């Protein structure tokens, strides 16, 4: 009983951490969006983010309440619905800065590729859970085909950042599913082949059909940070300047914080981690990363204690969904990762990403809740068996 209560308190603490990150995002976005907010409505982005937070908490509540094991029955519908939305984006999507990733619904823009990540976690977990495991290579091939269709549709938008998140989810779930290391070597081998292809492109102009010119520019800036400092390399260099301006304790939230945020494009979305560093410094960054580490550690604990294989796969996919954007966002603004345009979980401005991440955490809470219930039932059964043992001897 004490273990049950301890786990319940831990779940509530995790919810508080998530709510804390959401509230923290309002503070950061309020300062980071000042340069781009409409003059007549300086709180435009903060107000919309607050609305999305409420929606996210509602979704979190729903995904926590519904037994996750029922999702196996709905997995095919969830998968094909997400694929259908990705097709709709390509046909009638709203284009922003050359990328066709959004569907306009009234005054609201939604990004189906974000929702597709959670849909893929549910469907891939169901797919792997039902595999007999007799033919490892065939099982791996069918899993990659399952992921391949939404991946190609996402790349077509183009949305390389979300595609990389899908890769991280796939690798994490396959590893937790017990895929042999000899087969897992396919992924680093594929990465090495892609790196070699990129090298050949810059050395001998070998075409890269899946990458768009602006994505190639991002790779060039990653390899040569000082190239084109006033054009394609401006964002990366300015993000480093912004991070350095925060120092140890940050510029603070006083009436006259540093003006550097006004020179960093997308400070409230893709480069929000740089805004955190400027406002709160090294100490603030350490605290934020510490919160993510605790949250992800709890997610791994939930995965390893899941009552069934489906719960294990579901939880591990959610951990990958949350972990990779944190690594990419932190690495991107410091120059150790190329720019990929991935929102930082619960902090970056954006409704689709926030609701998706909230749904993912709800799934983790769901698995944790069923795990405790399963443990409690097993404990009751063991007590009943021990109680009936003396009578059986008589």
C-alpha positions in Angstrom: 0.0 0.0 0.0 2.9 2.4 0.8 4.4 1.7 -2.6 1.0 2.4 -4.3 0.7 5.7 -2.4 4.3 6.7 -3.3 3.7 6.0 -7.0 0.5 8.0 -6.9 2.3 11.0 -5.3 5.0 10.6 -8.0 2.4 10.8 -10.8 0.9 13.9 -9.3 4.4 15.4 -9.0 5.0 14.7 -12.7 1.7 16.5 -13.6 2.9 19.5 -11.6 6.1 19.5 -13.5 4.2 19.5 -16.8 1.9 22.2 -15.7 4.9 24.2 -14.4 6.6 24.0 -17.9 3.3 25.2 -19.5 3.1 28.1 -17.1 6.8 28.9 -17.6 6.2 29.0 -21.4 3.8 31.9 -20.9 6.5 33.9 -19.2 9.1 33.1 -21.9 6.7 33.7 -24.8 5.6 37.0 -23.4 9.1 38.3 -23.7 10.3 36.4 -26.7 7.3 37.4 -28.9 7.4 41.1 -28.3 9.2 41.9 -31.5 6.6 40.0 -33.6 3.4 40.5 -31.7 0.8 42.9 -33.3 1.3 46.4 -32.0 -2.4 46.6 -31.1 -2.3 43.3 -29.2 1.1 42.7 -27.5 -0.2 39.7 -25.6 -1.5 38.0 -28.8 0.8 35.0 -28.6 0.5 34.6 -24.8 -3.3 34.6 -24.9 -3.4 32.0 -27.6 -0.8 29.9 -25.8 -2.9 30.0 -22.7 -5.9 28.8 -24.6 -3.9 25.9 -26.0 -2.7 25.0 -22.5 -6.3 24.6 -21.4 -6.9 22.4 -24.4 -3.8 20.4 -23.7 -4.8 19.8 -20.1 -8.2 18.6 -21.2 -6.6 16.2 -23.7 -4.2 15.0 -21.0 -7.2 14.2 -18.8 -8.9 12.2 -21.5 -5.8 10.2 -22.5 -5.2 9.4 -18.8 -8.8 8.2 -18.2 -9.4 5.9 -21.1 -7.7 2.5 -20.7 -4.7 2.5 -23.0 -5.4 -1.2 -23.9 -8.5 -0.1 -25.8 -6.3 1.8 -28.2 -5.2 -1.5 -29.8 -8.7 -1.9 -31.1 -8.7 1.6 -32.5 -5.1 1.6 -33.8 -5.9 1.0 -37.5 -8.5 3.8 -37.5 -6.0 6.1 -35.7 -3.3 5.3 -38.2 -5.3 5.8 -41.4 -6.9 8.9 -40.0 -3.5 10.5 -39.4 -2.4 9.4 -42.9 -5.5 10.9 -44.4 -4.9 14.2 -42.6 -1.3 14.2 -44.0 -2.7 13.8 -47.5 -5.2 16.6 -46.9 -2.2 18.9 -46.0 -0.5 18.2 -49.3 -3.7 18.8 -51.2 -5.3 21.8 -49.4 -2.8 22.7 -46.8 -1.8 26.3 -45.8 1.7 27.3 -46.8 4.0 29.4 -44.6 7.5 30.2 -45.5 7.5 27.7 -48.3 6.3 24.8 -46.2 2.9 23.3 -46.6 2.3 21.8 -43.1 -0.9 23.4 -41.8 -4.7 23.0 -42.2 -6.7 26.2 -41.8 -9.8 25.6 -39.6 -11.5 29.0 -39.2 -9.0 31.2 -37.5 -6.9 28.3 -36.2 -4.1 26.5 -38.0 -3.4 22.9 -37.0 -0.3 20.8 -37.9 -1.3 17.2 -38.6 2.3 16.0 -38.6 2.4 16.7 -34.9 -0.7 14.6 -34.2 0.7 11.9 -36.5 3.6 11.3 -34.1 1.3 10.1 -31.3 -0.9 8.2 -33.8 2.2 6.4 -35.0 3.3 5.5 -31.5 -0.1 3.9 -30.9 -0.2 2.1 -34.2 3.4 1.0 -34.2 3.0 -0.3 -30.6 0.0 -2.3 -31.7 1.9 -3.6 -34.8 4.9 -4.7 -32.8 2.8 -6.2 -30.0 1.0 -8.5 -32.5 4.1 -9.7 -34.3 4.9 -13.4 -33.5 8.6 -12.8 -33.5 9.4 -15.9 -35.6 10.9 -14.1 -38.5 12.9 -11.1 -37.2 13.9 -9.7 -40.6 10.3 -9.9 -41.9 9.0 -8.3 -38.7 11.5 -5.5 -39.0 10.6 -4.9 -42.6 6.9 -4.8 -41.9 7.5 -2.3 -39.0 9.6 0.0 -41.3 6.9 -0.2 -44.0 4.3 0.8 -41.4 6.4 3.9 -40.5 7.4 4.6 -44.1 4.1 5.9 -45.5 3.5 8.7 -42.9 7.3 9.5 -43.0 7.2 10.1 -46.8 4.1 12.3 -46.5 5.8 14.3 -43.8 9.0 14.7 -45.8 6.9 15.9 -48.8 5.5 18.9 -46.9 8.5 19.3 -46.2 9.0 18.8 -42.5 12.4 17.3 -41.8 12.2 18.1 -38.1 9.1 16.0 -37.5 10.5 13.3 -39.7 13.5 13.1 -37.5 11.2 12.8 -34.5 9.5 9.8 -36.2 12.9 8.2 -36.7 13.7 8.6 -33.0 10.4 7.1 -32.0 10.9 4.2 -34.4 14.4 3.4 -33.2 13.4 3.7 -29.5 10.3 1.4 -29.9 12.1 -1.2 -32.0 14.9 -1.4 -29.4 12.4 -1.8 -26.6 10.6 -4.4 -28.6 13.7 -6.6 -28.5 15.0 -6.2 -32.1 18.5 -7.8 -32.2 21.5 -5.5 -32.3 22.5 -6.9 -35.6 19.3 -5.4 -37.1 19.5 -2.2 -35.1 22.9 -1.6 -36.9 20.8 -0.8 -40.0 20.0 2.6 -38.5 23.6 3.8 -37.9 24.6 2.3 -41.2 21.8 4.3 -42.8 22.9 7.5 -41.0 26.5 6.9 -42.3 25.2 6.5 -45.8 23.2 9.8 -45.6 26.3 11.6 -44.2 28.3 10.2 -47.1 25.7 11.3 -49.6 25.7 14.8 -48.2 29.5 14.9 -48.4 29.3 13.8 -52.0 26.8 16.5 -52.7 29.1 19.2 -51.5 32.2 17.7 -53.0 31.0 16.5 -56.4 27.4 18.0 -56.6 25.7 14.7 -56.3 21.9 15.5 -56.1 20.0 15.1 -52.9 16.4 14.7 -54.1 14.8 14.5 -50.6 16.3 17.7 -49.3 15.1 21.2 -50.2 17.5 24.1 -50.8 16.9 25.7 -47.4 17.6 22.4 -45.7 20.9 22.1 -47.6 21.7 25.6 -46.4 21.0 24.6 -42.8 23.5 21.7 -43.2 26.0 24.0 -44.7 25.7 26.4 -41.8 26.1 23.5 -39.3 29.3 22.4 -41.0 30.5 26.0 -41.5 28.9 28.2 -38.9 30.5 31.4 -40.1 29.3 31.1 -43.7 26.7 33.6 -44.7 26.3 35.3 -41.3 23.9 37.9 -42.6 21.6 35.5 -44.6 21.1 31.8 -44.0 23.5 31.7 -41.1 22.0 34.6 -39.2 19.6 32.6 -37.0 22.2 30.2 -35.8 24.8 32.9 -35.0 22.2 35.2 -33.4 21.0 32.3 -31.2 24.6 31.8 -29.9 24.8 35.5 -29.1 21.5 35.4 -27.3 22.5 32.4 -25.2 25.8 34.0 -24.3 24.1 37.3 -23.3 22.2 35.5 -20.5 25.4 34.7 -18.6 25.0 32.8 -15.3 21.8 34.3 -14.0 20.2 35.8 -17.1 19.0 39.3 -18.0 15.9 38.8 -15.8 12.3 39.9 -16.2 12.7 43.6 -15.3 11.2 46.4 -17.3 14.3 46.7 -19.5 15.6 43.2 -20.4 18.2 42.8 -23.2 17.1 43.8 -26.6 18.7 40.8 -28.2 15.5 38.9 -28.4 14.2 41.4 -30.9 17.0 40.3 -33.3 16.5 36.6 -33.1 13.8 35.3 -35.5 11.5 32.6 -34.2 12.5 33.3 -30.6 9.1 32.2 -29.3 9.0 29.0 -31.4 12.0 27.1 -32.8 14.6 29.1 -30.9 12.8 29.4 -27.6 15.6 27.7 -25.7 17.9 30.6 -26.6 15.2 32.9 -25.1 15.2 30.9 -21.9 19.0 31.2 -21.8 19.0 34.9 -22.2 16.2 35.6 -19.7 17.3 33.1 -17.0 20.9 32.3 -17.8 22.9 29.1 -17.1 21.0 28.5 -13.9 17.6 28.7 -15.5 18.7 26.5 -18.4 20.0 23.9 -15.9 16.7 23.9 -14.0 14.7 23.5 -17.2 16.9 20.7 -18.4 16.7 19.1 -14.9 12.9 19.1 -15.1 13.1 17.4 -18.5 15.5 14.8 -17.2 13.2 14.0 -14.2 10.2 13.7 -16.5 12.0 11.5 -19.0 13.4 9.3 -16.2 9.9 8.8 -14.8 8.8 7.9 -18.3 11.4 5.2 -18.6 10.4 3.9 -15.2 6.8 3.7 -16.3 7.9 1.8 -19.5 9.9 -0.8 -17.6 7.1 -1.4 -15.1 4.3 -1.6 -17.6 1.9 -4.5 -17.1 2.2 -5.7 -20.7 4.3 -5.5 -23.8 1.9 -3.0 -25.4 2.2 -0.6 -22.5 6.0 -1.0 -22.6 6.1 0.0 -26.3 3.6 2.8 -25.8 5.6 4.4 -23.0 8.9 4.0 -24.7 7.6 5.7 -27.8 6.3 8.6 -25.7 9.8 9.0 -24.1 11.4 9.2 -27.5 8.8 11.7 -28.7 9.7 14.0 -25.8 13.4 13.3 -25.5 14.6 14.0 -29.1 13.0 17.5 -29.3 14.7 18.5 -26.1 18.1 17.3 -27.3 17.6 19.0 -30.7 16.4 22.3 -29.3 19.2 22.6 -26.8 21.8 21.4 -29.4 20.5 23.6 -32.2 20.9 26.9 -30.3 24.4 26.0 -29.2 25.6 24.8 -32.6 26.1 21.1 -31.8 23.0 20.1 -33.8 21.8 21.4 -37.2 18.7 23.5 -37.3 15.6 21.3 -37.8 12.7 23.4 -36.6 11.5 21.2 -33.8 9.5 22.8 -31.0 10.6 22.4 -27.4 8.0 20.3 -25.5 5.6 22.5 -23.5 7.7 25.7 -23.9 7.6 26.6 -27.6 4.7 28.5 -28.8 2.3 26.3 -30.8 -1.0 24.6 -30.2 -0.5 21.4 -32.2 2.8 20.5 -30.5 1.5 21.4 -27.1 -1.7 19.3 -27.4 0.3 16.4 -28.8 2.8 16.4 -26.0 0.0 16.7 -23.4 -1.7 13.6 -25.0 1.6 11.8 -24.8 2.1 12.5 -21.1 -1.5 11.4 -20.6 -0.6 8.0 -22.2 2.3 7.7 -19.7 0.1 8.4 -16.8 -2.4 5.9 -18.2 0.2 3.1 -18.3 1.4 4.0 -14.8 -2.1 3.9 -13.5 -2.9 0.5 -15.0 0.5 -0.8 -13.8 -0.4 0.0 -10.2 -3.9 -1.5 -10.6 -2.3 -4.7 -12.0 0.2 -4.8 -9.2 -2.6 -4.4 -6.6 -4.6 -7.2 -8.1 -1.6 -9.5 -8.1 -1.0 -8.6 -4.5 -4.6 -9.4 -3.5 -4.4 -12.7 -5.4 -1.2 -13.7 -3.6 -2.7 -12.9 -0.2 -5.8 -15.0 -1.0 -3.7 -17.9 -2.1 -1.5 -17.7 1.0 -4.7 -17.5 3.1 -6.2 -20.6 1.5 -3.0 -22.7 1.6 -3.4 -24.1 5.2 -7.0 -25.1 4.4 -5.9 -26.9 1.3 -3.4 -28.9 3.5 -6.2 -30.1 5.7 
